[in-house]
């Protein structure tokens, strides 16, 4: 058998990411990357429908997963120079970082809304049931697959391992904030990654990931960046409207498929017919953005006017509109929706598919996974206890939009509750 060659990935953010085949852990990573299960992530966009709003947002879950592994390696290899007792956890940290998104389905988070699926659940299923993935993990260490599940469930005995993979300050967030900022052109999303990595430390007493006090400003900046990325990119009104329209298209397709009025291949039929996530692993792994977008193309020719129109709108970027109605009370928002439904009905469209309320909650910081602890002379201090800026970020910011088709905006603005607010 030919020895496995080393591998270099040229990443637009991190430069050359080289995996050395002579390193047993990195050899395992190369083999995991080469599995069909991981290669599938090339065909799943990182940001779902966001490319319809930010035209550069074409990156995949594959590129992000490699980036997370790279950041985790930088962070962990720096830590083990000071704390060599952590060395034995290197495979767990790097595999956890690499495989954390392997369970994502078509359209990423938008797909979870469409199909009521949860990528975290499917990630654990793939670790358990995929023969290729499980064999590679078991051959390296018989306990590795079980330990990875514990890391993802936040139950692993050493907290720092889970925290590096998933926490308020994890390698996943560090990569996706940098990557999504780069591909969407949002310059305010830049992080000082080097300074953040230099600030990371380990507390042997609590076995937690902590931050040196001198790194407080870099962490505050990171949290502000995350807040703005959610407010301005992930929850951008046009992004929400495009995702909402795609949800309606597949909701309509599911109803028509159940009635036998449209056709679909085995994979899409299985996904649209599922209840409570009762998909086989084979059907789950057979799905990606390409498979479902192909069906949208086909359904443009459907005899059903609603499905045909919704598919055409998505594919041709003839998107729904979004009007910010955050300033209205809950009752006023419902009144606004009722008027929008009447206007849509008057245009000859079914209001069930052409108008609705969309709510997004932005919160810059929570105590998820023990929060972020600063290592001070007085001991560990939770960052929100000493940072006025972080205290402000804890406050949730809730925004509401009414989604509606183009052509009714002038009439919508004549709704009494909207006229009175002007």
C-alpha positions as CSV (number, residue, x, y, z in Angstrom):
1,X,0.0,0.0,0.0
2,X,1.4,3.4,-1.0
3,X,2.0,5.7,2.0
4,X,-0.5,8.5,2.3
5,X,0.9,11.8,0.9
6,X,0.8,15.0,2.9
7,X,-1.9,17.5,1.9
8,X,-2.0,21.3,1.5
9,X,-5.2,23.3,1.1
10,X,-4.8,26.9,0.0
11,X,-7.4,28.8,1.9
12,X,-8.3,32.4,1.1
13,X,-8.3,33.3,4.8
14,X,-5.7,31.2,6.5
15,X,-3.2,30.7,3.6
16,X,-1.7,27.2,3.3
17,X,-3.3,24.6,5.6
18,X,-0.9,21.7,5.5
19,X,-1.6,18.3,7.0
20,X,1.4,16.1,7.5
21,X,0.8,12.4,6.7
22,X,3.7,11.4,9.0
23,X,1.7,12.8,12.0
24,X,-0.8,10.0,12.9
25,X,-3.5,12.5,13.9
26,X,-3.1,14.6,10.7
27,X,-3.0,11.4,8.7
28,X,-6.4,10.5,10.2
29,X,-7.7,14.0,9.3
30,X,-6.6,13.5,5.7
31,X,-8.5,10.2,5.5
32,X,-11.6,11.7,7.1
33,X,-11.6,14.6,4.6
34,X,-11.4,12.2,1.7
35,X,-14.6,10.3,2.7
36,X,-17.7,10.9,0.6
37,X,-19.5,12.0,3.7
38,X,-17.1,14.9,4.2
39,X,-16.7,15.7,0.5
40,X,-20.5,16.2,0.4
41,X,-20.0,19.4,2.3
42,X,-18.5,21.0,-0.8
43,X,-22.0,20.9,-2.2
44,X,-23.6,22.7,0.7
45,X,-23.4,26.5,1.0
46,X,-22.2,27.8,4.3
47,X,-24.7,30.6,4.3
48,X,-27.8,29.1,2.7
49,X,-29.6,31.7,0.6
50,X,-27.3,34.6,1.6
51,X,-25.6,34.7,-1.8
52,X,-28.9,36.2,-3.1
53,X,-28.2,39.2,-0.8
54,X,-24.4,39.2,-0.7
55,X,-23.2,37.8,-4.1
56,X,-19.8,36.7,-2.8
57,X,-21.3,34.4,-0.1
58,X,-20.6,31.2,-2.1
59,X,-18.4,29.4,0.4
60,X,-19.2,25.9,1.4
61,X,-19.4,23.9,4.7
62,X,-16.3,22.1,3.4
63,X,-14.1,25.2,3.4
64,X,-15.5,26.3,6.8
65,X,-14.8,22.9,8.4
66,X,-11.2,22.9,7.2
67,X,-10.9,26.5,8.6
68,X,-12.2,25.4,12.0
69,X,-9.8,22.5,12.1
70,X,-7.0,24.9,11.2
71,X,-7.9,27.4,13.9
72,X,-8.3,24.6,16.5
73,X,-4.8,23.2,15.6
74,X,-3.3,26.7,16.0
75,X,-5.0,27.1,19.4
76,X,-4.4,23.6,20.8
77,X,-0.8,23.3,19.6
78,X,0.0,26.6,21.3
79,X,-1.6,25.4,24.5
80,X,0.2,22.1,24.7
81,X,3.6,23.8,24.5
82,X,2.7,25.1,28.1
83,X,0.5,22.2,29.1
84,X,1.9,19.0,27.6
85,X,-0.5,17.0,29.7
86,X,-3.2,17.9,27.1
87,X,-1.2,16.3,24.2
88,X,-3.3,13.0,24.3
89,X,-6.5,15.0,23.5
90,X,-5.1,16.4,20.2
91,X,-6.9,13.9,18.0
92,X,-10.2,14.5,19.8
93,X,-9.9,18.3,19.5
94,X,-8.9,18.3,15.8
95,X,-11.4,15.6,14.7
96,X,-14.1,17.4,16.7
97,X,-13.3,20.6,14.9
98,X,-13.1,19.0,11.5
99,X,-16.4,17.0,11.8
100,X,-18.5,19.4,13.8
101,X,-20.6,20.3,10.7
102,X,-20.6,17.0,8.8
103,X,-24.3,16.6,9.7
104,X,-25.4,19.7,7.8
105,X,-28.1,19.2,5.1
106,X,-29.1,21.2,2.0
107,X,-29.1,25.0,2.4
108,X,-27.5,24.7,5.9
109,X,-29.5,26.5,8.6
110,X,-32.2,27.5,6.1
111,X,-32.6,23.8,5.4
112,X,-33.2,23.1,9.0
113,X,-36.2,25.4,9.0
114,X,-37.5,23.8,5.8
115,X,-37.1,20.2,6.8
116,X,-37.2,20.4,10.6
117,X,-33.8,18.7,10.9
118,X,-30.9,19.4,13.2
119,X,-27.4,19.1,12.0
120,X,-26.0,18.3,15.5
121,X,-28.2,15.2,15.7
122,X,-27.2,14.0,12.2
123,X,-23.5,14.7,13.0
124,X,-23.7,12.2,15.9
125,X,-25.7,9.7,13.7
126,X,-23.0,9.9,11.0
127,X,-20.3,9.2,13.7
128,X,-22.2,6.2,14.9
129,X,-23.6,4.7,11.7
130,X,-21.4,5.7,8.7
131,X,-19.2,2.7,8.1
132,X,-16.4,4.7,6.5
133,X,-16.2,7.4,9.2
134,X,-16.7,5.0,12.1
135,X,-14.0,2.6,10.8
136,X,-11.4,5.3,10.5
137,X,-12.2,6.6,14.0
138,X,-12.2,3.1,15.5
139,X,-8.9,2.1,13.8
140,X,-7.3,5.1,15.3
141,X,-8.8,4.8,18.8
142,X,-11.7,2.5,19.8
143,X,-13.0,5.2,22.1
144,X,-12.7,8.2,19.7
145,X,-16.2,8.1,18.2
146,X,-17.9,7.9,21.6
147,X,-15.7,10.7,23.0
148,X,-16.6,12.9,20.0
149,X,-20.3,12.5,20.8
150,X,-19.5,13.5,24.3
151,X,-17.7,16.6,23.0
152,X,-20.6,17.6,20.9
153,X,-23.1,17.0,23.8
154,X,-20.8,19.0,26.1
155,X,-20.4,16.0,28.5
156,X,-16.8,15.2,27.9
157,X,-14.8,15.0,31.1
158,X,-12.3,17.7,30.2
159,X,-14.3,20.9,29.6
160,X,-11.6,22.6,27.5
161,X,-12.0,20.1,24.7
162,X,-15.7,20.9,24.2
163,X,-15.1,24.6,24.7
164,X,-12.6,24.7,21.8
165,X,-15.2,23.1,19.5
166,X,-18.4,24.7,20.8
167,X,-18.7,27.6,23.3
168,X,-18.9,31.3,23.5
169,X,-15.3,31.5,22.3
170,X,-14.7,28.5,20.1
171,X,-12.8,27.8,16.9
172,X,-16.1,27.4,14.9
173,X,-17.1,31.0,15.6
174,X,-13.6,32.4,15.1
175,X,-13.6,30.9,11.6
176,X,-17.1,31.6,10.5
177,X,-17.0,35.2,11.6
178,X,-13.8,35.8,9.6
179,X,-15.0,33.7,6.6
180,X,-18.5,35.1,6.4
181,X,-17.1,38.7,6.7
182,X,-14.7,38.0,3.9
183,X,-17.2,36.5,1.5
184,X,-20.0,39.0,2.2
185,X,-17.7,42.0,2.0
186,X,-18.5,43.1,5.5
187,X,-15.3,44.7,6.6
188,X,-16.5,45.2,10.2
189,X,-16.4,41.5,10.6
190,X,-12.6,41.3,10.9
191,X,-11.1,39.8,14.0
192,X,-7.6,40.0,15.4
193,X,-7.2,36.2,15.3
194,X,-3.6,36.1,16.3
195,X,-4.2,38.2,19.4
196,X,-7.2,36.1,20.4
197,X,-5.2,32.9,20.0
198,X,-2.3,34.4,22.1
199,X,-4.8,35.3,24.8
200,X,-6.2,31.8,25.2
201,X,-5.0,29.8,28.2
202,X,-5.9,26.7,30.2
203,X,-6.8,26.6,33.9
204,X,-5.6,23.2,35.3
205,X,-7.8,23.6,38.4
206,X,-11.1,23.9,36.6
207,X,-9.8,22.3,33.3
208,X,-11.5,25.2,31.4
209,X,-10.5,27.3,28.5
210,X,-9.8,30.8,29.8
211,X,-8.5,34.1,28.6
212,X,-5.5,36.0,29.9
213,X,-6.6,39.3,31.3
214,X,-4.5,41.2,28.8
215,X,-6.6,39.7,26.0
216,X,-9.9,41.2,27.3
217,X,-10.0,44.0,24.6
218,X,-9.5,41.4,21.8
219,X,-12.4,39.3,23.2
220,X,-14.6,42.3,23.6
221,X,-13.9,43.2,20.0
222,X,-14.7,39.6,18.9
223,X,-18.1,39.8,20.7
224,X,-18.9,43.1,19.1
225,X,-18.0,41.7,15.7
226,X,-20.3,38.7,16.3
227,X,-23.2,41.0,17.3
228,X,-22.8,43.1,14.2
229,X,-22.5,40.1,11.9
230,X,-25.9,38.8,13.2
231,X,-27.5,42.2,13.1
232,X,-26.3,43.1,9.6
233,X,-25.5,39.9,7.8
234,X,-27.3,36.8,9.2
235,X,-30.4,38.7,10.0
236,X,-30.3,41.1,7.1
237,X,-34.0,41.6,6.0
238,X,-33.4,40.5,2.4
239,X,-31.6,37.4,3.6
240,X,-34.5,36.6,5.9
241,X,-37.0,37.3,3.0
242,X,-35.1,35.0,0.6
243,X,-35.0,32.2,3.1
244,X,-38.6,32.6,4.0
245,X,-39.6,32.3,0.3
246,X,-37.6,29.1,-0.1
247,X,-39.3,27.7,2.9
248,X,-42.7,28.4,1.3
249,X,-41.6,26.7,-2.0
250,X,-40.7,23.5,-0.3
251,X,-43.8,23.6,2.0
252,X,-45.9,23.8,-1.1
253,X,-44.0,21.0,-2.8
254,X,-44.4,18.8,0.2
255,X,-48.2,19.3,0.1
256,X,-48.4,18.6,-3.7
257,X,-46.1,15.6,-3.4
258,X,-48.3,14.1,-0.8
259,X,-51.3,14.6,-3.1
260,X,-49.4,13.0,-6.0
261,X,-49.5,16.2,-8.1
262,X,-45.7,16.6,-8.6
263,X,-42.8,14.2,-9.0
264,X,-39.5,14.0,-7.2
265,X,-36.6,11.5,-7.1
266,X,-36.1,9.1,-4.3
267,X,-33.9,11.4,-2.2
268,X,-36.2,14.5,-2.3
269,X,-39.3,12.3,-1.9
270,X,-37.8,10.8,1.2
271,X,-36.9,14.3,2.6
272,X,-40.3,15.8,1.9
273,X,-42.2,12.8,3.2
274,X,-40.3,12.4,6.5
275,X,-42.0,12.9,9.8
276,X,-39.9,13.6,13.0
277,X,-36.6,13.1,11.1
278,X,-37.2,9.5,10.2
279,X,-34.8,9.6,7.3
280,X,-32.4,6.8,6.6
281,X,-28.7,7.8,6.7
282,X,-28.4,6.9,3.1
283,X,-31.2,9.3,2.1
284,X,-29.8,12.0,4.3
285,X,-26.3,11.8,2.8
286,X,-27.7,11.7,-0.7
287,X,-29.0,15.2,-0.3
288,X,-27.2,18.5,-1.0
289,X,-27.9,21.9,-2.5
290,X,-27.5,20.6,-6.0
291,X,-30.2,17.9,-5.7
292,X,-32.8,20.2,-4.3
293,X,-32.0,23.2,-6.6
294,X,-32.4,20.8,-9.5
295,X,-36.0,20.1,-8.4
296,X,-36.7,23.8,-8.0
297,X,-35.7,24.1,-11.7
298,X,-38.0,21.3,-12.6
299,X,-40.9,22.5,-10.6
300,X,-40.9,25.9,-12.4
301,X,-42.8,24.0,-15.1
302,X,-45.4,22.7,-12.6
303,X,-49.0,23.1,-13.4
304,X,-49.4,24.4,-9.8
305,X,-49.2,28.2,-10.1
306,X,-48.0,28.7,-6.6
307,X,-45.2,26.2,-6.7
308,X,-44.1,27.3,-10.1
309,X,-44.1,31.0,-9.1
310,X,-42.2,30.4,-5.8
311,X,-39.5,28.3,-7.5
312,X,-39.1,30.9,-10.3
313,X,-38.9,33.7,-7.7
314,X,-36.1,32.0,-5.9
315,X,-34.1,30.9,-8.9
316,X,-34.4,34.3,-10.7
317,X,-33.9,36.3,-7.5
318,X,-37.4,37.9,-7.7
319,X,-37.5,37.9,-3.9
320,X,-40.1,38.8,-1.4
321,X,-39.8,42.2,0.4
322,X,-39.3,42.8,4.1
323,X,-40.7,45.7,6.1
324,X,-39.3,46.4,9.5
325,X,-42.3,46.6,12.0
326,X,-40.2,46.2,15.2
327,X,-41.6,49.5,16.5
328,X,-45.2,48.1,16.5
329,X,-46.8,46.3,19.4
330,X,-47.5,42.6,19.0
331,X,-51.2,43.4,18.4
332,X,-50.3,46.0,15.8
333,X,-48.0,43.6,14.1
334,X,-50.9,41.1,13.8
335,X,-53.1,43.9,12.5
336,X,-50.4,44.7,9.9
337,X,-50.2,41.0,8.9
338,X,-54.0,40.8,8.5
339,X,-54.0,43.8,6.1
340,X,-51.1,42.3,4.2
341,X,-53.0,39.1,3.8
342,X,-56.0,41.0,2.4
343,X,-53.8,42.8,-0.1
344,X,-52.1,39.6,-1.2
345,X,-55.5,38.0,-1.6
346,X,-56.7,40.9,-3.7
347,X,-53.7,40.3,-6.0
348,X,-54.9,36.7,-6.6
349,X,-52.3,35.0,-4.5
350,X,-52.7,32.6,-1.5
351,X,-51.7,34.7,1.5
352,X,-50.5,31.5,3.3
353,X,-47.5,31.4,0.9
354,X,-47.0,35.0,0.1
355,X,-47.0,37.0,3.4
356,X,-45.9,36.3,7.0
357,X,-44.1,37.6,10.0
358,X,-40.4,37.0,10.5
359,X,-38.8,37.6,13.9
360,X,-35.1,37.5,14.6
361,X,-33.4,37.7,18.0
362,X,-29.9,39.0,18.2
363,X,-27.9,38.6,21.4
364,X,-24.2,39.3,21.5
365,X,-23.3,37.2,24.6
366,X,-24.7,34.6,26.9
367,X,-23.3,32.3,29.5
368,X,-23.4,29.3,27.1
369,X,-20.8,26.7,27.9
370,X,-19.7,28.5,31.1
371,X,-19.3,31.9,29.3
372,X,-15.8,33.4,28.9
373,X,-13.6,33.5,32.0
374,X,-10.7,35.9,32.4
375,X,-7.7,34.7,34.3
376,X,-6.9,37.5,36.7
377,X,-4.7,37.8,39.8
378,X,-7.8,37.4,41.9
379,X,-8.7,34.2,40.1
380,X,-11.2,33.4,37.3
381,X,-13.7,36.2,36.6
382,X,-16.6,35.9,34.1
383,X,-16.0,38.6,31.5
384,X,-19.5,40.1,31.8
385,X,-18.8,40.9,35.5
386,X,-15.9,43.2,34.6
387,X,-16.8,44.5,31.1
388,X,-19.5,47.2,30.7
389,X,-19.4,46.5,26.9
390,X,-20.2,42.8,27.4
391,X,-22.9,43.7,29.8
392,X,-24.6,45.7,27.1
393,X,-24.2,42.8,24.6
394,X,-26.2,40.5,26.9
395,X,-29.3,42.5,26.3
396,X,-31.3,40.7,23.5
397,X,-32.4,42.8,20.5
398,X,-35.6,41.5,18.9
399,X,-36.6,42.7,15.4
400,X,-39.7,41.9,13.4
401,X,-40.4,42.1,9.7
402,X,-43.5,41.6,7.6
403,X,-42.7,39.6,4.5
404,X,-44.7,40.4,1.4
405,X,-44.5,40.2,-2.4
406,X,-43.4,43.1,-4.5
407,X,-46.2,45.3,-5.7
408,X,-48.2,45.9,-2.6
409,X,-45.8,48.2,-0.6
410,X,-47.6,51.4,-1.3
411,X,-50.9,50.0,-0.2
412,X,-49.2,48.4,2.8
413,X,-47.9,51.8,3.9
414,X,-51.4,53.0,4.0
415,X,-52.3,50.6,6.8
416,X,-53.5,52.8,9.7
417,X,-51.0,51.5,12.3
418,X,-48.2,52.3,9.9
419,X,-49.5,55.7,8.9
420,X,-49.9,56.7,12.6
421,X,-46.2,55.8,13.3
422,X,-44.8,58.1,10.6
